[in-house]
Amino acid sequence: MSLVFRYAETPDLPRIAELLVHSFPGVGHTTSRWEQIITDFPHGGIETAWVAEENSRIVAMCRIYRLDQWISGVVIPIMGLGMVAISATDRRRGLAGRLVESALIKSRQRGDLASVLYPFRDSFYRKLGYGMAGEVQQFLLPPGEFPDHPGRKRVRIVPLPEGRELISPIYDQWAPAQTGQLRRSVRAWERVWEDGGRYAAVYHNESGDPEGYAVFHYRMATPTEGAALDIEEIIWLNREARLGLYGWISSLSDQWRQVIYRAHPDEAFTEHVNTLRQPELKAARWHHWFPTSVTLSGPMFRLLDVDGAWAARRVRPGPPLTVELEVTDPQIPGNEGRRVLTLADGEVRVAPEGGAADLRMSIGIEPLSRIYIGALTPSAAVLSGLATVDQPELSTWLDALLAVPRPWTFDRF
Ligand SMILES: CC(C)(COP(=O)(O)OP(=O)(O)OC[C@H]1O[C@@H](n2cnc3c(N)ncnc32)[C@H](O)[C@@H]1OP(=O)(O)O)[C@@H](O)C(=O)NCCC(=O)NCCS
């Protein structure tokens, strides 16, 4: 039986929608709703639908969005993989694996340097070269644990989407210094409030300029969970803005018993909390230890074009280093083999193999992808046997040159 991988076209819509009805069942998930989602989605329309056809049947589909991700202060063109769906009568034939492999090759051809996704099962995508690339600490705590601050008087709530023009410049100023956040188009913002009931609390400085915001929604009580103020994303351009937003959250303590807050692992959130012990959090006991937060993982990241991606990557200033990098990549033959990276003056030059190198490293595409995005250091890769190097003592030098803030991504697709 012949399997053909190709972009979807408008006449395919009913057959794709049928596939999705059985793959993502839900209230209101009718074929006409799926046709609408395929043609008109914040991250792209039918031109992003990639399908597998077998004997005139569409047996598999996924979406390969064109997105831009901030890594090391530069925008990297990436493919966002989503909506992977296999015909409900064609599972466990290896179709998902083959579909994703063909999507990786196609996206590399069209110029995407890397790819990002949210896995249904991380082990499935690890075999396809993706590595975990993002962690947050999720706190569930009373508003009164946040410090009060007079800046709360300059916080105003705006409904979304109306408030987008107020908050998007703050995001645009903030995101380039992060690792893994997307450059958001006007359309991409729609995903932020798509679920409905979203608001933004916006902090203004004394001159009235907006300098921070929190996107939130009100979570109603369910039989298993209490009501909570759910902070979905919180961004500040300076310390005053951060404290002003915290002061606003703190002031809600007579209305809300719980706030859900997700912190970047390096933002030192616990320095701002009065009582770390959180009785609402359930966790197995371990002697006198107590739970403070839950670690959440989400995005996975994979390099598609090793040479192109490293040529785009910025590095820290420091003594230059040349690295001969030998890569194994079972899915993308063009990434296999050796090249020499010269890390100097904040940039990376990529040259074919040959010549002298300070360090020689052999590594698979999955840990290399995590090193690229700052989810793994080269020395940790060596320590855990994920990479081999000829001079282990030089790996910390490479750590220092490649250092970026740890990755996280708010957007979903
Ligand atoms: C999740 C989903 C995409 C998997 O599709 P699939 O075509 O069954 O997946 P594959 O056959 O490629 O691989 C699934 C597993 O079956 C194994 N497998 C493949 N062929 C097999 C066979 N003949 N016998 C036994 N196992 C087999 C694969 O090795 C893989 O296991 P692994 O991860 O341990 O390697 C599919 O179940 C689906 O569409 N689900 C509903 C929608 C969904 O949840 N999508 C993902 C979220 S975006």
PDBQT file of the ligand as one rigid body, heavy atoms in Angstrom, charges set to zero:
ROOT
HETATM    1  C1  LIG A 501      -1.478   9.274  19.787  1.00  0.00    +0.000 C 
HETATM    2  C2  LIG A 501      -1.608   8.772  18.345  1.00  0.00    +0.000 C 
HETATM    3  C3  LIG A 501      -1.298   9.934  17.416  1.00  0.00    +0.000 C 
HETATM    4  C4  LIG A 501      -0.625   7.614  18.104  1.00  0.00    +0.000 C 
HETATM    5  O1  LIG A 501      -0.783   7.155  16.765  1.00  0.00    +0.000 OA
HETATM    6  P1  LIG A 501      -0.256   5.718  16.253  1.00  0.00    +0.000 P 
HETATM    7  O2  LIG A 501      -0.213   5.776  14.768  1.00  0.00    +0.000 OA
HETATM    8  O3  LIG A 501      -1.007   4.641  16.912  1.00  0.00    +0.000 OA
HETATM    9  O4  LIG A 501       1.240   5.749  16.808  1.00  0.00    +0.000 OA
HETATM   10  P2  LIG A 501       2.453   4.818  16.313  1.00  0.00    +0.000 P 
HETATM   11  O5  LIG A 501       1.889   3.545  15.788  1.00  0.00    +0.000 OA
HETATM   12  O6  LIG A 501       3.356   5.573  15.399  1.00  0.00    +0.000 OA
HETATM   13  O7  LIG A 501       3.206   4.633  17.669  1.00  0.00    +0.000 OA
HETATM   14  C5  LIG A 501       2.533   4.373  18.898  1.00  0.00    +0.000 C 
HETATM   15  C6  LIG A 501       3.256   3.263  19.612  1.00  0.00    +0.000 C 
HETATM   16  O8  LIG A 501       2.894   2.035  19.041  1.00  0.00    +0.000 OA
HETATM   17  C7  LIG A 501       4.037   1.304  18.703  1.00  0.00    +0.000 C 
HETATM   18  N1  LIG A 501       3.705   0.507  17.529  1.00  0.00    +0.000 N 
HETATM   19  C8  LIG A 501       3.712   0.888  16.239  1.00  0.00    +0.000 A 
HETATM   20  N2  LIG A 501       3.374  -0.131  15.447  1.00  0.00    +0.000 NA
HETATM   21  C9  LIG A 501       3.127  -1.178  16.267  1.00  0.00    +0.000 A 
HETATM   22  C10 LIG A 501       2.715  -2.520  16.060  1.00  0.00    +0.000 A 
HETATM   23  N3  LIG A 501       2.511  -2.993  14.857  1.00  0.00    +0.000 N 
HETATM   24  N4  LIG A 501       2.535  -3.293  17.147  1.00  0.00    +0.000 NA
HETATM   25  C11 LIG A 501       2.738  -2.836  18.391  1.00  0.00    +0.000 A 
HETATM   26  N5  LIG A 501       3.133  -1.570  18.640  1.00  0.00    +0.000 NA
HETATM   27  C12 LIG A 501       3.319  -0.765  17.597  1.00  0.00    +0.000 A 
HETATM   28  C13 LIG A 501       5.056   2.376  18.428  1.00  0.00    +0.000 C 
HETATM   29  O9  LIG A 501       6.370   1.865  18.522  1.00  0.00    +0.000 OA
HETATM   30  C14 LIG A 501       4.753   3.370  19.505  1.00  0.00    +0.000 C 
HETATM   31  O10 LIG A 501       5.272   2.999  20.754  1.00  0.00    +0.000 OA
HETATM   32  P3  LIG A 501       6.562   3.710  21.378  1.00  0.00    +0.000 P 
HETATM   33  O11 LIG A 501       6.261   5.150  21.589  1.00  0.00    +0.000 OA
HETATM   34  O12 LIG A 501       6.791   2.963  22.619  1.00  0.00    +0.000 OA
HETATM   35  O13 LIG A 501       7.607   3.528  20.320  1.00  0.00    +0.000 OA
HETATM   36  C15 LIG A 501      -3.044   8.241  18.085  1.00  0.00    +0.000 C 
HETATM   37  O14 LIG A 501      -3.375   7.320  19.092  1.00  0.00    +0.000 OA
HETATM   38  C16 LIG A 501      -4.134   9.308  18.050  1.00  0.00    +0.000 C 
HETATM   39  O15 LIG A 501      -4.416   9.855  16.983  1.00  0.00    +0.000 OA
HETATM   40  N6  LIG A 501      -4.745   9.590  19.224  1.00  0.00    +0.000 N 
HETATM   41  C17 LIG A 501      -5.833  10.541  19.339  1.00  0.00    +0.000 C 
HETATM   42  C18 LIG A 501      -5.364  11.968  19.149  1.00  0.00    +0.000 C 
HETATM   43  C19 LIG A 501      -4.208  12.341  20.054  1.00  0.00    +0.000 C 
HETATM   44  O16 LIG A 501      -4.244  12.115  21.242  1.00  0.00    +0.000 OA
HETATM   45  N7  LIG A 501      -3.189  12.990  19.460  1.00  0.00    +0.000 N 
HETATM   46  C20 LIG A 501      -2.012  13.407  20.147  1.00  0.00    +0.000 C 
HETATM   47  C21 LIG A 501      -2.145  14.691  20.788  1.00  0.00    +0.000 C 
HETATM   48  S1  LIG A 501      -1.785  16.065  19.735  1.00  0.00    +0.000 SA
ENDROOT
TORSDOF 0
